[in-house]
């Protein structure tokens, strides 16, 4: 079996394990544990400050992966390190499941960037071999729960741009197979801003 096939199988198995864990979650217990999350992400996962991601409606599988990565050190953020330090794996499963049940609110975005953003999201960037974003994040921007690929619609565009830059600069490296790093490395700041505006406006 070729390496790329082995990686695909492993990714699929990881996603299925995360989904199974999320399905066994206690949502009310997760809500009770979100007291420490509220200051940045809001009680319902709709953060007000654009530097903090909106968690409302996000796939539990993706949120669980990020929490585990923060705890293991695969992903680093000085604030999140302290937040996850005392959480058990069960706590993280429950918290992820709670935020998945919440409804995302509309995000603000620059309408002037929508046309270019749509071209990139749906068709990629041929000149620099950037694949279409919808291949992983779905045509509707809802992501892919079993694969633990995040939904992007209604996310703060400023946060999306910041994460793309983190991938490009190597500050974030918890993407399987360097998928996001390879994409971000080929994108300009203007292209990042355009696609971020487009997904922020998705409904």
N, C-alpha and C positions, 0 to 999 in steps of 0.2 A: 504494500500500500504506500502510495506516495505521501511525502511529508504534508502537502497541502490538504490531502484527504484525511490524514490522521488529525490535523489541527481542526478541520471542520467537524469531525466526529466528537472530539474533545469539547469543542465549543457548544455543540448541541447538547451533550451530556451535562455540561455545567449549567446551561440554561434550564434544562429539565429539572435538575436538582434544586435550583433556586425557585422555580415555579412550584415544585412540590412543597418546599418549605413554606412558601408564602401562602399556599392553600391551607396549610395546617395552622395558620397564625390565629392569634387571639387579638382581634381588632380593638376591642375595648381596653385590653392590657396595653396595646401599642399606643392608644390615645393617652393613657395615663402616664406613659413614659416620655411623651413629647414635650413635657414642661420645659425641658432644657433646650428644645428645638425652637420654641415659639419666638424667642427674642430676635432671631435672625429670619426664620422661615415663615413666621406667622402661625397662628393657632390651627389654621386649615391648610397650611402649606403654600399659601400665596404670599410670598415675601413682598415687601414694599420697596426695599432698597434693591436696586438693580444689580448690585455686586453679589447678591446672594440668590441662589437658584430657587425657582418655584418648584415645589415637590408635589403639589396637588395634582392628582391624576396620573402621576408618573408610575411606570411599571414597578411593582414590588420587587421583581427579580433584579432590575437595574439598581434600585435604591439599596437593596440588600448587598449587592456586589460592591457598591461604592462604600457602604459602611464597613464591610469586611476589609476592603482595601485600605481604608483609613486606619483601621485598627492594626492591620498587619504591617503598615508602612509602605505598601505598594503605591498608595496615593498619599500625598502630604498636603496638609493645610494646618497652620498653627492653631487655629480655633477648633477645627474638627478633631484634632488629636486629643484635646482635652475633653471634648464632648463624648467621644466613643470609649474613652478609657475605662469607664465603669460599667459599660453596657455588656451584657452577656449576648451570646449568639441568639438566644431566644428573644431577648429584648429587641435586637435589630430586626429579626423576622417580623415581630409584631408591629414595630414602628413603620417598617416599609409597607406592610399591609394596610395600616391605617391611612397613610398618606395616599396610597393608591385609590382609596375610596372617596377622596375629596375632589371637589370640582374646581378645575383651574379657571381663573378669571382672565379677561382679555388683557393683552399686553400692549404697551405703546410702541410704535415703530415708525420709521421714516417711509412714508408712502412713495417717495420719489425713487426708492431703491427696489421696489417690489418687482418690476419687470426683469431687471438684471438678476435679482435673487431667484426668481422663478426659473429662469433659463439655467442657472447653475444647479439648483436643487433637482430639477427634472431631467436636465440633459448633460450635466457635468461641464467640464471645461476642456474641450478637445485639444486646444493648443498646448496645454500642460498636463494632459492625461489625468485629469481629476474626474473620478467616477461620479455619476449622478448620486446625490445624497439619498434620494428616495429608494435606492437599492437596498439600503439597510434600515433607514428610518421610515420607510413606507411612503406611498404616494400622498397619504393624508397627513403625514408628519406624526403619526401615532406611535412610531417605533415598532419594535418586535419583542414582545414579552418573553417568549421561549428562548430567544437568543440573548436576552438581557441588553438589547439595543434601546437606548432611551427614546421616548417621545420628545419632540422638539417644539411642537406647536404651543403657542401662548407662553413660551419661555421668554424671559427678558433678553432682548437682542444683545445688550451689553455683556450679559453673562456668557452667551454663546460665543461672542467674539473673544472674550477673555480666555475661554477654555480652548478655542482653536489656536490662539497665540501660545498658550501654555503647551499644547501638543507640539506646535512648531518649534518652540524654543527648548523643548525637552524637559520642561518643568513638570509636565504630567506625562506619565508613561505607563498607565495601567490599561491601555487599550490592547486587546488580544491581537497578536500578529502585527503590531505596529500600524494597524489599519488607519486610525485617525492621524497618527503622526505622518504617515505617508501622504495623506490627503492634505493636511494643513501645511506641510512643507512646500506644496506646490501652489498655495493660494496667496494672493496679495491681501493687504489689509482691506482694500476696497471691496474685493470679492467676498471676504469674510463678512463684512458689514452688510453687503447686499443679501447674502443668503440668510443671515441672521434676522434681517428685517422681514424677509419673506416668510420664514417659519413662525416668527412671532405673530404674524397676522393671520395664520391659519386658524380655522374654526372647526 
